[in-house]
């Protein structure tokens, strides 16, 4: 797993070329806006730390952390 990777949405760095004024091309990466967030998991009485993109954080706010963690575990992710 790369460090800039969302556990929920699967967003990863994008790759492409940076083009200068003289049209020279060099490789570059677009990194997703990932944050490490700590959520209280009431069913287990502990905190879980998730690496999420901002869209993933909004998804957790909408669906709830319990449902999201259950979905991650169903996909084989260690939480």
TISEPA-958324 format. One record per atom (N, C-alpha, C): residue number from 1; residue in one letter; atom name; x, y, z. Coordinates in steps of 0.05 Angstrom, whole numbers, plus 5000, padded with zeros to 4 digits. Each point is the difference from the previous one (the first is absolute). Layout:
<recs>
<rec><i>NUM</i><aa>A</aa><at>CA</at><x>X</x><y>Y</y><z>Z</z></rec>
...
</recs>
This chain:
<recs>
<rec><i>1</i><aa>X</aa><at>N</at><x>5017</x><y>4976</y><z>5000</z></rec>
<rec><i>1</i><aa>X</aa><at>CA</at><x>4983</x><y>5024</y><z>5000</z></rec>
<rec><i>1</i><aa>X</aa><at>C</at><x>5018</x><y>5025</y><z>5000</z></rec>
<rec><i>2</i><aa>X</aa><at>N</at><x>4995</x><y>5018</y><z>4982</z></rec>
<rec><i>2</i><aa>X</aa><at>CA</at><x>5015</x><y>5025</y><z>4999</z></rec>
<rec><i>2</i><aa>X</aa><at>C</at><x>4991</x><y>5018</y><z>5022</z></rec>
<rec><i>3</i><aa>X</aa><at>N</at><x>5017</x><y>5019</y><z>5008</z></rec>
<rec><i>3</i><aa>X</aa><at>CA</at><x>4993</x><y>5017</y><z>5022</z></rec>
<rec><i>3</i><aa>X</aa><at>C</at><x>4977</x><y>5019</y><z>4994</z></rec>
<rec><i>4</i><aa>X</aa><at>N</at><x>4999</x><y>5009</y><z>4975</z></rec>
<rec><i>4</i><aa>X</aa><at>CA</at><x>4978</x><y>5018</y><z>4992</z></rec>
<rec><i>4</i><aa>X</aa><at>C</at><x>4978</x><y>4984</y><z>4987</z></rec>
<rec><i>5</i><aa>X</aa><at>N</at><x>4985</x><y>4985</y><z>5016</z></rec>
<rec><i>5</i><aa>X</aa><at>CA</at><x>4980</x><y>4982</y><z>4990</z></rec>
<rec><i>5</i><aa>X</aa><at>C</at><x>4976</x><y>5001</y><z>5019</z></rec>
<rec><i>6</i><aa>X</aa><at>N</at><x>4976</x><y>5004</y><z>4990</z></rec>
<rec><i>6</i><aa>X</aa><at>CA</at><x>4976</x><y>5001</y><z>5016</z></rec>
<rec><i>6</i><aa>X</aa><at>C</at><x>4990</x><y>4972</y><z>5005</z></rec>
<rec><i>7</i><aa>X</aa><at>N</at><x>4996</x><y>4992</y><z>5025</z></rec>
<rec><i>7</i><aa>X</aa><at>CA</at><x>4991</x><y>4974</y><z>5006</z></rec>
<rec><i>7</i><aa>X</aa><at>C</at><x>4971</x><y>4995</y><z>4991</z></rec>
<rec><i>8</i><aa>X</aa><at>N</at><x>4984</x><y>5021</y><z>4999</z></rec>
<rec><i>8</i><aa>X</aa><at>CA</at><x>4972</x><y>4997</y><z>4994</z></rec>
<rec><i>8</i><aa>X</aa><at>C</at><x>4994</x><y>5002</y><z>4970</z></rec>
<rec><i>9</i><aa>X</aa><at>N</at><x>5009</x><y>5021</y><z>4987</z></rec>
<rec><i>9</i><aa>X</aa><at>CA</at><x>4994</x><y>5005</y><z>4972</z></rec>
<rec><i>9</i><aa>X</aa><at>C</at><x>5021</x><y>4989</y><z>4981</z></rec>
<rec><i>10</i><aa>X</aa><at>N</at><x>5024</x><y>4993</y><z>5011</z></rec>
<rec><i>10</i><aa>X</aa><at>CA</at><x>5021</x><y>4989</y><z>4983</z></rec>
<rec><i>10</i><aa>X</aa><at>C</at><x>5015</x><y>5021</y><z>4983</z></rec>
<rec><i>11</i><aa>X</aa><at>N</at><x>4996</x><y>5025</y><z>5006</z></rec>
<rec><i>11</i><aa>X</aa><at>CA</at><x>5014</x><y>5021</y><z>4985</z></rec>
<rec><i>11</i><aa>X</aa><at>C</at><x>5030</x><y>4998</y><z>5004</z></rec>
<rec><i>12</i><aa>X</aa><at>N</at><x>5015</x><y>5002</y><z>4978</z></rec>
<rec><i>12</i><aa>X</aa><at>CA</at><x>5029</x><y>4998</y><z>5000</z></rec>
<rec><i>12</i><aa>X</aa><at>C</at><x>5012</x><y>5023</y><z>4984</z></rec>
<rec><i>13</i><aa>X</aa><at>N</at><x>5026</x><y>5004</y><z>5001</z></rec>
<rec><i>13</i><aa>X</aa><at>CA</at><x>5012</x><y>5022</y><z>4984</z></rec>
<rec><i>13</i><aa>X</aa><at>C</at><x>4995</x><y>4996</y><z>4970</z></rec>
<rec><i>14</i><aa>X</aa><at>N</at><x>4995</x><y>5022</y><z>4986</z></rec>
<rec><i>14</i><aa>X</aa><at>CA</at><x>4998</x><y>5000</y><z>4971</z></rec>
<rec><i>14</i><aa>X</aa><at>C</at><x>5027</x><y>5007</y><z>4988</z></rec>
<rec><i>15</i><aa>X</aa><at>N</at><x>5005</x><y>4990</y><z>4977</z></rec>
<rec><i>15</i><aa>X</aa><at>CA</at><x>5026</x><y>5004</y><z>4987</z></rec>
<rec><i>15</i><aa>X</aa><at>C</at><x>4996</x><y>5015</y><z>4974</z></rec>
<rec><i>16</i><aa>X</aa><at>N</at><x>5020</x><y>5016</y><z>4992</z></rec>
<rec><i>16</i><aa>X</aa><at>CA</at><x>4998</x><y>5015</y><z>4975</z></rec>
<rec><i>16</i><aa>X</aa><at>C</at><x>5026</x><y>5015</y><z>4995</z></rec>
<rec><i>17</i><aa>X</aa><at>N</at><x>4998</x><y>5020</y><z>4983</z></rec>
<rec><i>17</i><aa>X</aa><at>CA</at><x>5024</x><y>5016</y><z>4993</z></rec>
<rec><i>17</i><aa>X</aa><at>C</at><x>4995</x><y>5029</y><z>5007</z></rec>
<rec><i>18</i><aa>X</aa><at>N</at><x>5021</x><y>5013</y><z>5009</z></rec>
<rec><i>18</i><aa>X</aa><at>CA</at><x>5000</x><y>5029</y><z>5003</z></rec>
<rec><i>18</i><aa>X</aa><at>C</at><x>5012</x><y>5011</y><z>4975</z></rec>
<rec><i>19</i><aa>X</aa><at>N</at><x>4986</x><y>5019</y><z>4988</z></rec>
<rec><i>19</i><aa>X</aa><at>CA</at><x>5009</x><y>5011</y><z>4974</z></rec>
<rec><i>19</i><aa>X</aa><at>C</at><x>5009</x><y>5029</y><z>5005</z></rec>
<rec><i>20</i><aa>X</aa><at>N</at><x>5025</x><y>5006</y><z>4994</z></rec>
<rec><i>20</i><aa>X</aa><at>CA</at><x>5010</x><y>5027</y><z>5005</z></rec>
<rec><i>20</i><aa>X</aa><at>C</at><x>4993</x><y>5019</y><z>4976</z></rec>
<rec><i>21</i><aa>X</aa><at>N</at><x>5007</x><y>5025</y><z>5003</z></rec>
<rec><i>21</i><aa>X</aa><at>CA</at><x>4995</x><y>5019</y><z>4979</z></rec>
<rec><i>21</i><aa>X</aa><at>C</at><x>5013</x><y>4992</y><z>4973</z></rec>
<rec><i>22</i><aa>X</aa><at>N</at><x>5024</x><y>4988</y><z>5003</z></rec>
<rec><i>22</i><aa>X</aa><at>CA</at><x>5015</x><y>4991</y><z>4976</z></rec>
<rec><i>22</i><aa>X</aa><at>C</at><x>4991</x><y>4973</y><z>4990</z></rec>
<rec><i>23</i><aa>X</aa><at>N</at><x>4978</x><y>4989</y><z>5013</z></rec>
<rec><i>23</i><aa>X</aa><at>CA</at><x>4988</x><y>4975</y><z>4992</z></rec>
<rec><i>23</i><aa>X</aa><at>C</at><x>5017</x><y>4975</y><z>5008</z></rec>
<rec><i>24</i><aa>X</aa><at>N</at><x>5019</x><y>5003</y><z>5018</z></rec>
<rec><i>24</i><aa>X</aa><at>CA</at><x>5014</x><y>4977</y><z>5011</z></rec>
<rec><i>24</i><aa>X</aa><at>C</at><x>4982</x><y>4986</y><z>5019</z></rec>
<rec><i>25</i><aa>X</aa><at>N</at><x>5001</x><y>4973</y><z>4999</z></rec>
<rec><i>25</i><aa>X</aa><at>CA</at><x>4982</x><y>4985</y><z>5017</z></rec>
<rec><i>25</i><aa>X</aa><at>C</at><x>5016</x><y>4984</y><z>5022</z></rec>
<rec><i>26</i><aa>X</aa><at>N</at><x>4991</x><y>5003</y><z>5024</z></rec>
<rec><i>26</i><aa>X</aa><at>CA</at><x>5012</x><y>4985</y><z>5022</z></rec>
<rec><i>26</i><aa>X</aa><at>C</at><x>4977</x><y>4986</y><z>5016</z></rec>
<rec><i>27</i><aa>X</aa><at>N</at><x>5007</x><y>4978</y><z>5011</z></rec>
<rec><i>27</i><aa>X</aa><at>CA</at><x>4979</x><y>4984</y><z>5015</z></rec>
<rec><i>27</i><aa>X</aa><at>C</at><x>4993</x><y>5014</y><z>5026</z></rec>
<rec><i>28</i><aa>X</aa><at>N</at><x>4974</x><y>4997</y><z>5008</z></rec>
<rec><i>28</i><aa>X</aa><at>CA</at><x>4991</x><y>5011</y><z>5025</z></rec>
<rec><i>28</i><aa>X</aa><at>C</at><x>4977</x><y>4983</y><z>5010</z></rec>
<rec><i>29</i><aa>X</aa><at>N</at><x>4993</x><y>5004</y><z>5026</z></rec>
<rec><i>29</i><aa>X</aa><at>CA</at><x>4979</x><y>4985</y><z>5012</z></rec>
<rec><i>29</i><aa>X</aa><at>C</at><x>4980</x><y>5020</y><z>5013</z></rec>
<rec><i>30</i><aa>X</aa><at>N</at><x>4974</x><y>4993</y><z>4998</z></rec>
<rec><i>30</i><aa>X</aa><at>CA</at><x>4979</x><y>5016</y><z>5013</z></rec>
<rec><i>30</i><aa>X</aa><at>C</at><x>4993</x><y>4983</y><z>5025</z></rec>
<rec><i>31</i><aa>X</aa><at>N</at><x>5005</x><y>5010</y><z>5024</z></rec>
<rec><i>31</i><aa>X</aa><at>CA</at><x>4994</x><y>4985</y><z>5024</z></rec>
<rec><i>31</i><aa>X</aa><at>C</at><x>4972</x><y>5006</y><z>5009</z></rec>
<rec><i>32</i><aa>X</aa><at>N</at><x>4985</x><y>4979</y><z>5009</z></rec>
<rec><i>32</i><aa>X</aa><at>CA</at><x>4973</x><y>5005</y><z>5011</z></rec>
<rec><i>32</i><aa>X</aa><at>C</at><x>5003</x><y>5013</y><z>5027</z></rec>
<rec><i>33</i><aa>X</aa><at>N</at><x>4979</x><y>5015</y><z>5008</z></rec>
<rec><i>33</i><aa>X</aa><at>CA</at><x>5000</x><y>5013</y><z>5026</z></rec>
<rec><i>33</i><aa>X</aa><at>C</at><x>4991</x><y>4980</y><z>5021</z></rec>
<rec><i>34</i><aa>X</aa><at>N</at><x>5020</x><y>4984</y><z>5011</z></rec>
<rec><i>34</i><aa>X</aa><at>CA</at><x>4994</x><y>4980</y><z>5020</z></rec>
<rec><i>34</i><aa>X</aa><at>C</at><x>5006</x><y>5010</y><z>5028</z></rec>
<rec><i>35</i><aa>X</aa><at>N</at><x>4984</x><y>4992</y><z>5018</z></rec>
<rec><i>35</i><aa>X</aa><at>CA</at><x>5003</x><y>5008</y><z>5028</z></rec>
<rec><i>35</i><aa>X</aa><at>C</at><x>4999</x><y>4975</y><z>5018</z></rec>
<rec><i>36</i><aa>X</aa><at>N</at><x>5015</x><y>5000</y><z>5022</z></rec>
<rec><i>36</i><aa>X</aa><at>CA</at><x>4997</x><y>4978</y><z>5019</z></rec>
<rec><i>36</i><aa>X</aa><at>C</at><x>4980</x><y>5010</y><z>5021</z></rec>
<rec><i>37</i><aa>X</aa><at>N</at><x>4978</x><y>4985</y><z>5002</z></rec>
<rec><i>37</i><aa>X</aa><at>CA</at><x>4978</x><y>5008</y><z>5019</z></rec>
<rec><i>37</i><aa>X</aa><at>C</at><x>4996</x><y>4978</y><z>5020</z></rec>
<rec><i>38</i><aa>X</aa><at>N</at><x>4995</x><y>5008</y><z>5025</z></rec>
<rec><i>38</i><aa>X</aa><at>CA</at><x>4996</x><y>4981</y><z>5022</z></rec>
<rec><i>38</i><aa>X</aa><at>C</at><x>4970</x><y>5000</y><z>5006</z></rec>
<rec><i>39</i><aa>X</aa><at>N</at><x>4987</x><y>4977</y><z>4999</z></rec>
<rec><i>39</i><aa>X</aa><at>CA</at><x>4972</x><y>4998</y><z>5006</z></rec>
<rec><i>39</i><aa>X</aa><at>C</at><x>4995</x><y>4982</y><z>5023</z></rec>
<rec><i>40</i><aa>X</aa><at>N</at><x>4981</x><y>5006</y><z>5017</z></rec>
<rec><i>40</i><aa>X</aa><at>CA</at><x>4992</x><y>4983</y><z>5023</z></rec>
<rec><i>40</i><aa>X</aa><at>C</at><x>4982</x><y>4979</y><z>4990</z></rec>
<rec><i>41</i><aa>X</aa><at>N</at><x>5007</x><y>4975</y><z>5004</z></rec>
<rec><i>41</i><aa>X</aa><at>CA</at><x>4984</x><y>4977</y><z>4993</z></rec>
<rec><i>41</i><aa>X</aa><at>C</at><x>4986</x><y>4990</y><z>5025</z></rec>
<rec><i>42</i><aa>X</aa><at>N</at><x>4975</x><y>5008</y><z>5004</z></rec>
<rec><i>42</i><aa>X</aa><at>CA</at><x>4986</x><y>4994</y><z>5026</z></rec>
<rec><i>42</i><aa>X</aa><at>C</at><x>4996</x><y>4970</y><z>5004</z></rec>
<rec><i>43</i><aa>X</aa><at>N</at><x>4996</x><y>4985</y><z>4979</z></rec>
<rec><i>43</i><aa>X</aa><at>CA</at><x>4994</x><y>4971</y><z>5003</z></rec>
<rec><i>43</i><aa>X</aa><at>C</at><x>5024</x><y>4985</y><z>5011</z></rec>
<rec><i>44</i><aa>X</aa><at>N</at><x>5025</x><y>5011</y><z>4995</z></rec>
<rec><i>44</i><aa>X</aa><at>CA</at><x>5024</x><y>4986</y><z>5010</z></rec>
<rec><i>44</i><aa>X</aa><at>C</at><x>5013</x><y>5016</y><z>5023</z></rec>
<rec><i>45</i><aa>X</aa><at>N</at><x>4989</x><y>5024</y><z>5006</z></rec>
<rec><i>45</i><aa>X</aa><at>CA</at><x>5011</x><y>5015</y><z>5022</z></rec>
<rec><i>45</i><aa>X</aa><at>C</at><x>5029</x><y>5010</y><z>4995</z></rec>
<rec><i>46</i><aa>X</aa><at>N</at><x>5006</x><y>5006</y><z>4975</z></rec>
<rec><i>46</i><aa>X</aa><at>CA</at><x>5027</x><y>5010</y><z>4993</z></rec>
<rec><i>46</i><aa>X</aa><at>C</at><x>4999</x><y>5019</y><z>4976</z></rec>
<rec><i>47</i><aa>X</aa><at>N</at><x>5023</x><y>5013</y><z>4996</z></rec>
<rec><i>47</i><aa>X</aa><at>CA</at><x>5003</x><y>5017</y><z>4977</z></rec>
<rec><i>47</i><aa>X</aa><at>C</at><x>5011</x><y>4984</y><z>4977</z></rec>
<rec><i>48</i><aa>X</aa><at>N</at><x>4992</x><y>5008</y><z>4975</z></rec>
<rec><i>48</i><aa>X</aa><at>CA</at><x>5013</x><y>4989</y><z>4976</z></rec>
<rec><i>48</i><aa>X</aa><at>C</at><x>5011</x><y>5024</y><z>4985</z></rec>
<rec><i>49</i><aa>X</aa><at>N</at><x>5023</x><y>4996</y><z>4988</z></rec>
<rec><i>49</i><aa>X</aa><at>CA</at><x>5013</x><y>5021</y><z>4984</z></rec>
<rec><i>49</i><aa>X</aa><at>C</at><x>4997</x><y>4992</y><z>4970</z></rec>
<rec><i>50</i><aa>X</aa><at>N</at><x>4988</x><y>5017</y><z>4984</z></rec>
<rec><i>50</i><aa>X</aa><at>CA</at><x>4996</x><y>4995</y><z>4972</z></rec>
<rec><i>50</i><aa>X</aa><at>C</at><x>5014</x><y>5021</y><z>4984</z></rec>
<rec><i>51</i><aa>X</aa><at>N</at><x>5012</x><y>4992</y><z>4978</z></rec>
<rec><i>51</i><aa>X</aa><at>CA</at><x>5011</x><y>5019</y><z>4980</z></rec>
<rec><i>51</i><aa>X</aa><at>C</at><x>4980</x><y>5004</y><z>4978</z></rec>
<rec><i>52</i><aa>X</aa><at>N</at><x>4988</x><y>5023</y><z>4999</z></rec>
<rec><i>52</i><aa>X</aa><at>CA</at><x>4978</x><y>5006</y><z>4982</z></rec>
<rec><i>52</i><aa>X</aa><at>C</at><x>5005</x><y>5024</y><z>4983</z></rec>
<rec><i>53</i><aa>X</aa><at>N</at><x>4989</x><y>5000</y><z>4976</z></rec>
<rec><i>53</i><aa>X</aa><at>CA</at><x>4999</x><y>5024</y><z>4984</z></rec>
<rec><i>53</i><aa>X</aa><at>C</at><x>4977</x><y>5017</y><z>5012</z></rec>
<rec><i>54</i><aa>X</aa><at>N</at><x>4999</x><y>5025</y><z>4991</z></rec>
<rec><i>54</i><aa>X</aa><at>CA</at><x>4979</x><y>5018</y><z>5011</z></rec>
<rec><i>54</i><aa>X</aa><at>C</at><x>4972</x><y>4990</y><z>4992</z></rec>
<rec><i>55</i><aa>X</aa><at>N</at><x>4998</x><y>4988</y><z>4976</z></rec>
<rec><i>55</i><aa>X</aa><at>CA</at><x>4974</x><y>4988</y><z>4992</z></rec>
<rec><i>55</i><aa>X</aa><at>C</at><x>4994</x><y>4976</y><z>5018</z></rec>
<rec><i>56</i><aa>X</aa><at>N</at><x>5020</x><y>4985</y><z>5009</z></rec>
<rec><i>56</i><aa>X</aa><at>CA</at><x>4996</x><y>4978</y><z>5018</z></rec>
<rec><i>56</i><aa>X</aa><at>C</at><x>4991</x><y>5009</y><z>5027</z></rec>
<rec><i>57</i><aa>X</aa><at>N</at><x>5010</x><y>5023</y><z>5010</z></rec>
<rec><i>57</i><aa>X</aa><at>CA</at><x>4992</x><y>5011</y><z>5025</z></rec>
<rec><i>57</i><aa>X</aa><at>C</at><x>4970</x><y>5008</y><z>4999</z></rec>
<rec><i>58</i><aa>X</aa><at>N</at><x>4992</x><y>5012</y><z>4978</z></rec>
<rec><i>58</i><aa>X</aa><at>CA</at><x>4972</x><y>5007</y><z>4997</z></rec>
<rec><i>58</i><aa>X</aa><at>C</at><x>4982</x><y>4975</y><z>4999</z></rec>
<rec><i>59</i><aa>X</aa><at>N</at><x>5010</x><y>4979</y><z>4988</z></rec>
<rec><i>59</i><aa>X</aa><at>CA</at><x>4985</x><y>4975</y><z>4999</z></rec>
<rec><i>59</i><aa>X</aa><at>C</at><x>4997</x><y>4988</y><z>5028</z></rec>
<rec><i>60</i><aa>X</aa><at>N</at><x>5021</x><y>5002</y><z>5017</z></rec>
<rec><i>60</i><aa>X</aa><at>CA</at><x>4997</x><y>4990</y><z>5027</z></rec>
<rec><i>60</i><aa>X</aa><at>C</at><x>4980</x><y>5017</y><z>5016</z></rec>
<rec><i>61</i><aa>X</aa><at>N</at><x>5000</x><y>5026</y><z>4995</z></rec>
<rec><i>61</i><aa>X</aa><at>CA</at><x>4981</x><y>5018</y><z>5013</z></rec>
<rec><i>61</i><aa>X</aa><at>C</at><x>4971</x><y>4993</y><z>4993</z></rec>
<rec><i>62</i><aa>X</aa><at>N</at><x>4996</x><y>4991</y><z>4975</z></rec>
<rec><i>62</i><aa>X</aa><at>CA</at><x>4973</x><y>4994</y><z>4990</z></rec>
<rec><i>62</i><aa>X</aa><at>C</at><x>4991</x><y>4972</y><z>5009</z></rec>
<rec><i>63</i><aa>X</aa><at>N</at><x>5017</x><y>4980</y><z>4997</z></rec>
<rec><i>63</i><aa>X</aa><at>CA</at><x>4992</x><y>4972</y><z>5005</z></rec>
<rec><i>63</i><aa>X</aa><at>C</at><x>5005</x><y>4991</y><z>5029</z></rec>
<rec><i>64</i><aa>X</aa><at>N</at><x>5019</x><y>5014</y><z>5014</z></rec>
<rec><i>64</i><aa>X</aa><at>CA</at><x>5007</x><y>4992</y><z>5027</z></rec>
<rec><i>64</i><aa>X</aa><at>C</at><x>5024</x><y>4982</y><z>5000</z></rec>
<rec><i>65</i><aa>X</aa><at>N</at><x>5016</x><y>5002</y><z>5022</z></rec>
<rec><i>65</i><aa>X</aa><at>CA</at><x>5025</x><y>4986</y><z>5001</z></rec>
<rec><i>65</i><aa>X</aa><at>C</at><x>4996</x><y>4970</y><z>5003</z></rec>
<rec><i>66</i><aa>X</aa><at>N</at><x>4979</x><y>4992</y><z>5014</z></rec>
<rec><i>66</i><aa>X</aa><at>CA</at><x>4996</x><y>4971</y><z>5004</z></rec>
<rec><i>66</i><aa>X</aa><at>C</at><x>4995</x><y>4986</y><z>4973</z></rec>
<rec><i>67</i><aa>X</aa><at>N</at><x>4983</x><y>5012</y><z>4983</z></rec>
<rec><i>67</i><aa>X</aa><at>CA</at><x>4994</x><y>4988</y><z>4974</z></rec>
<rec><i>67</i><aa>X</aa><at>C</at><x>5024</x><y>5000</y><z>4982</z></rec>
<rec><i>68</i><aa>X</aa><at>N</at><x>5016</x><y>5022</y><z>5001</z></rec>
<rec><i>68</i><aa>X</aa><at>CA</at><x>5024</x><y>5002</y><z>4983</z></rec>
<rec><i>68</i><aa>X</aa><at>C</at><x>5021</x><y>4979</y><z>5008</z></rec>
<rec><i>69</i><aa>X</aa><at>N</at><x>5004</x><y>4997</y><z>5026</z></rec>
<rec><i>69</i><aa>X</aa><at>CA</at><x>5020</x><y>4980</y><z>5010</z></rec>
<rec><i>69</i><aa>X</aa><at>C</at><x>4990</x><y>4972</y><z>4992</z></rec>
<rec><i>70</i><aa>X</aa><at>N</at><x>4974</x><y>4995</y><z>5002</z></rec>
<rec><i>70</i><aa>X</aa><at>CA</at><x>4990</x><y>4973</y><z>4993</z></rec>
<rec><i>70</i><aa>X</aa><at>C</at><x>5004</x><y>4995</y><z>4970</z></rec>
<rec><i>71</i><aa>X</aa><at>N</at><x>4997</x><y>5020</y><z>4983</z></rec>
<rec><i>71</i><aa>X</aa><at>CA</at><x>5004</x><y>4997</y><z>4971</z></rec>
<rec><i>71</i><aa>X</aa><at>C</at><x>5030</x><y>4996</y><z>4994</z></rec>
<rec><i>72</i><aa>X</aa><at>N</at><x>5017</x><y>5014</y><z>5014</z></rec>
<rec><i>72</i><aa>X</aa><at>CA</at><x>5029</x><y>4997</y><z>4996</z></rec>
<rec><i>72</i><aa>X</aa><at>C</at><x>5009</x><y>4971</y><z>5007</z></rec>
<rec><i>73</i><aa>X</aa><at>N</at><x>4989</x><y>4990</y><z>5023</z></rec>
<rec><i>73</i><aa>X</aa><at>CA</at><x>5007</x><y>4973</y><z>5008</z></rec>
<rec><i>73</i><aa>X</aa><at>C</at><x>4989</x><y>4979</y><z>4981</z></rec>
<rec><i>74</i><aa>X</aa><at>N</at><x>4977</x><y>5006</y><z>4988</z></rec>
<rec><i>74</i><aa>X</aa><at>CA</at><x>4989</x><y>4981</y><z>4981</z></rec>
<rec><i>74</i><aa>X</aa><at>C</at><x>5017</x><y>4999</y><z>4975</z></rec>
<rec><i>75</i><aa>X</aa><at>N</at><x>5014</x><y>5022</y><z>4993</z></rec>
<rec><i>75</i><aa>X</aa><at>CA</at><x>5018</x><y>5000</y><z>4977</z></rec>
<rec><i>75</i><aa>X</aa><at>C</at><x>5028</x><y>4990</y><z>5007</z></rec>
<rec><i>76</i><aa>X</aa><at>N</at><x>5004</x><y>4990</y><z>5024</z></rec>
<rec><i>76</i><aa>X</aa><at>CA</at><x>5026</x><y>4989</y><z>5008</z></rec>
<rec><i>76</i><aa>X</aa><at>C</at><x>5020</x><y>5020</y><z>5010</z></rec>
<rec><i>77</i><aa>X</aa><at>N</at><x>4992</x><y>5025</y><z>5005</z></rec>
<rec><i>77</i><aa>X</aa><at>CA</at><x>5018</x><y>5020</y><z>5011</z></rec>
<rec><i>77</i><aa>X</aa><at>C</at><x>5003</x><y>4996</y><z>5030</z></rec>
<rec><i>78</i><aa>X</aa><at>N</at><x>5024</x><y>5002</y><z>5010</z></rec>
<rec><i>78</i><aa>X</aa><at>CA</at><x>5005</x><y>4997</y><z>5029</z></rec>
<rec><i>78</i><aa>X</aa><at>C</at><x>4996</x><y>5027</y><z>5014</z></rec>
<rec><i>79</i><aa>X</aa><at>N</at><x>4981</x><y>5001</y><z>5018</z></rec>
<rec><i>79</i><aa>X</aa><at>CA</at><x>4993</x><y>5025</y><z>5015</z></rec>
<rec><i>79</i><aa>X</aa><at>C</at><x>5004</x><y>4995</y><z>5029</z></rec>
</recs>
